[in-house]
Amino acid sequence: MTIRYSTPDQGVKEEEFDLVVLGVGLNPPRDAERLAETFGVELTPHGFCKTHPTNPIQTSRPGVFISGAFQGPMDIPESVVAASGANARPGNTARRSGSSAGKAGRPLQVFPVRSQRL
């Protein structure tokens, strides 16, 4: 495949390649700082949500889990796995702590984000 492109120093160039991969950059969500403040989580130097090194769905705030674009760049299968994990963690956390609607113990805090504009 012949690709023609422009460089700041050498002007227009043309090269032959066996394989070409086109990718786009990914920036954190525009409202990342507001999301971080709302949920009490830290951001990385690049502006994404800071996560635990060995558990990438765990944020810097216990009990707050993450997936998707706020977590950082990732491919689609990795995104699906992260979303599944983030979905399962609150139930597992509640079960381990003994919290539930009908039992004694620390009640779960529910924050209905769908009905609110953040």
N, C-alpha and C positions, 0 to 999 in steps of 0.2 A: 504494500500500500504506500503510495506517495503522499506525504503530508507537506503542505506549505504553511509556514508560520512566520511570525515576525518576532524579532528580539530587539531589545532596546539598543544593544551595542552593534549588532551585525546586520540589522535590517531584515529583509525577507529572506528566508532560507527554505530549501526544499530537501527533504530526506526520504529515503526508503525505509520502511519498517515491516517486519514480519507480523507483528501484533501491536495493536493500539488499544489502550484502555483510557477512556475518557471518564473523569471523575469530577465531581463538584465539591467544593469546600462546604463545611457545615459549621455554622456559627451557633452559639447558644441562643435560646429564645430571646426576643427583644425585651421581654419582661422578666428576665432571669433574676435580676436583683430584687425585684418586687416579690417574686415567688419565694426566693430564699428568705427574705425578711418575713413574709407571711407565715411560712412553715418553720422558721427558726433553724434553717440549715445553712451550712457554709458553702461557698463557691470555690472552685479551683482558680488558679491564676488565669486560666483561659475563659472563665465565666460559666463553666458548667457546674452542676451540683457535685460537691465533694462527696466521694463514696469511700467505703472501707476497702483497703487493698485486696483482701481475700473474699469479700462479699460485696460485689458491685451494686447490689440493690439496696444495701444499708447506707443511709445517709449519716451525716455527722450528728444527727439527733436521733436518739433511740426511739424506735417505734414509727419512724417516718421512712418509708421505702420508696424507691424510684425506679422508673423505666422510661424509655422514649428519648426524645431529643434533648430533654433537660439533663439526661445522664451523660451524653456525649456521643460522638460519632460511632456508629456501629452498622453492621450489615443487617439485612432483614431477618435471617434466622436467629442471629444473636438478639435482636430486638424482641422477637417472639418469645424466646426463652426468658429474657429479662422481665417481660410483661407477665408471663406466667408465674415467675418467682415472686414478683412484687404483689401479685394478686393473692398468692397463697400465704405470704408471711404474716399479715395481720391476724388471720385465723389461728395460725400456729402459735403466735406470740400470746394471743388471748388464752388459748388452751393451756399453755405452759404456766401462765400467771394465775389461772383459776378464775379469770374474769368472764362473766357472761351476764346477760340481762336478768336472769332469774336466780343467780347465785351470789353469795356474799363474796366480797373481794373488791378490788379496785375496778370500777366500771370503765369500759372503753369510752374514749372521747371520739365522737363522730363529728366530722367536719364535712358537710355536704357541698363539695366544690362544684358539682354540676349546676346547682341552682344559683350559684353566685358568680359574679364577674370579678375575677382577681385582678 
